[in-house]
Amino acid sequence: MLGARRESLILNAEEKRATAYHEGGHAVLATVLPHSDPLHKVTILPRGMALGVTWTLPEERHTYSREYFEDVICKAMGGRVAEMIVFDHVNSGAANDLEQATMIARRMVREWGMSDAIGPMAFAGQQQVFLGEDLMTSGREYSDEMARKIDDEIARILREQEQRAREMLLKHRRGLDLVAQSLLDNETIDGAMVSRLIQQGLGEPSKQTNDTKPNV
């Protein structure tokens, strides 16, 4: 739960601009990534512990592809990456995004068989320790070498999706600027507006439209 709007929290101009680009990064990627859930709306009005929120509308699925999870991670990286592109620094505001991205990458590698390097193996994590058992000997079901391999794969997925987020946001930099400015002007905008602003910035139809005209 994101919590109710925090009426008492007033951001200064610098924080508000950073939040607009942070949420704008999420919103742009939610719109242009091919396997992302559709963008519903984005706001820079603080809610709960968040300074802004980007909502997507998850489509009903019974299974999820590796490409879907890669897009979720990429989208989660969008706020941090947008701030790096625009302000050339990072701050603590992306902590929840990184936690979500790391959790998904870990499960991709450890549980869902979505790492070619690890292969079709699943590690459930800490096993239940029964009375009298030694935690140090029973708590992990793989070797130190495999642990390093798993850590390397998790890090690879995160770095690859961070780089992908950077490439996508640089490609759509004009759209990112337009979305951030619209958030500063209006505080909350919907997915259709984000799509129009990206199209305006790029000069071509976005993926959320059915327009099939050639690029101009």
N, C-alpha and C positions, 0 to 999 in steps of 0.2 A: 504494500500500500504506500502511495506517495504522500498521503496526508493532505490536510486542507491547505488552502492558500494562506500564506503568512503575511497578513496585512501589515504587521508591525515592522517587517524587514525592509529597509530601504537601501538599495544598492547605490554606491556612488557611480559617477559617469563612467569611470574606467572599468569597474566591475560589471556594469550593465553592458558595455560594449563587448567585453570578453565573454560574457554569458551569451550574448546574441550570436557571436561567432561560434561558440562552443555548441549551442543547440542548433545553429545553422549547419554546422558540419554533420551532425547526426541526421538532420532533416534532408540535406542534399543527398547523402549516401543512401538513406532510406528510399529516396525517389529514383535514383539512377542504378542502384545495384540490381542485377537481374533476378535474384532469388529472394529479395527482401519482402517482408510483409508490407502491405500498403501503408503509406503515411497517413495518419488521421489529422493530427494538428501538432503544432509546436508553440511553446510559450516561454517567455522569460519572466513570467510572474512566479516568484518563489512559492514552492509547495513542499510541505514537510521539511525535510533537510536539504532538498534540492533547490538550487538557484533558478533552475529552469527545467522544463520537461519536454521531451519529444515522444509523442504517442504514435504507435503503429497499431494496426488492426490485424492480429494474427488470423490467418486463414485456417479453417478446420483441416487438420491433417492427422493421419494415424501413424505415419512414419515421416522421418526427416532426413534429407540428403546431406552429404558432406558439403555440397555447395551452399545449401541453406545455412548451415552453421558457420561456414566461412564468411558469408555475408553478414550474419549476426555479429561476428567478431569484428569485421571490418567496420560496420556501422558503429559499434561501441567505441572503436578507436577514433571515430570522426571528430568528436569534440576536442580531444587532446591534440589531434593532428591539425585541425583548423586553427587552434590557438598558436601552435608552433609555426604554422605558415604565416599567420598575420602578425603575431607579436614576437616571434622568435624566442619564446620561453614556454615552460610548462608550469602548472601550479597543482595544488592538491585537489582541485575540483573534479579531476577525472578518476578519483579513487574508486568509486562505485563502478564506473565503466570498466576499469582494468580488472576489478574483481570478477565482474560478469564474464569478460572475455577470457580470463585465465581459467575460470571454472569450466567454461564450455570447451576450451582447448584441451584441458586435462581430461575431460570425459571423452572427447573425440579419440584421444590417444589410448587411455586406460580402459575404456569400457565399450566403445562403439566400433572398434576396428577400423578407424578412419585415418590411420597412419600407415603409409606403405612401408616405412622403416621398421615399425613394430610388428605389423602384420595382423593376422586374424586371431589375436589373443585379447582376453579381457581380464583385467585385474580389479577385483571389487574393492580393494583398499584394505583398511584395517579389518582383520578377522576378529570375530568375537573371541574374547579371552575367557576361558573357563577357570573356575576356581583351582588354584594350584599350578596353572600354566605360567610360563615365563613370557612376559610381554615382548622382551627383546628377541626371543627365538620364534615366537608365533605371530608377531604383529605384521610381518610383511611376507608376501608370497613370491618374491623375485629377488634376484641377485643385485649387488651393488652396480655391476656393469649394466644390467637392465634398467636400474633406477636412473643411471646417468643418461642412458639412451632415451628413456621416457622424458626426462627433464629437457634434453636437447630437442626432442620433437615438439614438446609444448612451446618452448622458446621459439623454435622455427616457425610454427604456425602463427604465433603472436607477431613476430617481426615481419613475416610475409604479409599479413593482413594490415599491419600498420603502414608498410610501404605501399600496399595497394590503395589504402585510404588516402595517402598523400598524393599518389598519381591521379586518383579520381578527383580529388578536391582541387588540385592544380589545373586539371583539365576543365573543371567547372568553377574556376576562381571567380569569374564575373557573376555567375549565378550565386555563389556563396556570398559575395558582397551584397548582392541585391536582396537575398533572403535575410542577411543580418540587418541591413538597413530597414527592411520592412518590419522586422521584429522590434527594432528600436522605435519605429514610428507607431506600431500598432500593438505591440506586446504579445499578441496571440494571432497566429495565422493558420489556415487550414492547409491540408495536403494539396488541394487543387491550386492554391495560390503559390505554394512552393514550386510545383511543377511548372506553372506559367513563368515564374521568375527564372527558373533554370533554363527554360526554353528561350526566354528573352535574352539571357546572358550568353547562351551558346549559339543562338540563331538557328536552332533546329528543333524538331519535335522531341519531347521527352518521352520516356517509356510509358508514362501513365496516360498518354493520349493515344487515340486510334488513328491519328493522322499519319499517312504513309507518304507524304510528299517528300521528294528528294531534298537532301541538305542544301542549304543556300550558302 
